[in-house]
Amino acid sequence: MSQVSTEFIPTRIAILTVSNRRGEEDDTSGHYLRDSAQEAGHHIVDKAIVKENRYAIRAQVSAWIASDDVQVVLITGGLA
């Protein structure tokens, strides 16, 4: 059997935390995602915190989708 060689390709990631209570200092889940992705060799190109409002969430995610700089969007938190 032949072995298939796979090359690691780092991705450009944006991280969104959805919360009415969290700020940058206490955004533990956002920090975890950022640190884990960086340790795996990926690049964090943006990180944001938005309130639990579907229009604010949609606006931020839409901006990242339209950006050539972002390949992956990770979202943590959410509407209760």
C-alpha positions, 0 to 999 in steps of 0.5 A, spaced: 500 500 500 502 506 498 501 512 503 498 518 502 502 524 504 498 530 507 500 537 508 498 541 514 495 548 511 493 553 516 487 557 515 485 564 517 480 564 522 475 569 525 472 568 532 465 571 534 463 571 542 456 572 542 454 574 549 451 580 553 455 579 559 462 578 557 468 583 555 475 581 552 478 580 559 473 575 561 471 572 554 474 565 556 471 561 551 473 566 545 480 565 548 480 558 548 478 558 541 484 563 539 489 559 543 487 552 541 487 555 534 494 558 534 497 552 538 494 548 532 498 553 527 492 557 524 492 564 524 487 568 527 485 574 523 479 577 527 476 576 534 469 580 536 464 580 541 457 582 540 451 582 544 445 577 543 442 580 538 441 576 531 442 582 527 448 584 530 451 577 529 448 576 522 452 583 521 459 581 523 458 574 520 456 577 513 462 582 514 467 576 515 464 572 509 465 577 504 472 578 507 477 575 503 482 575 509 477 570 513 477 562 511 473 560 517 468 563 522 468 560 529 462 562 534 461 561 541 456 563 546 449 564 543 442 566 544 439 563 550 
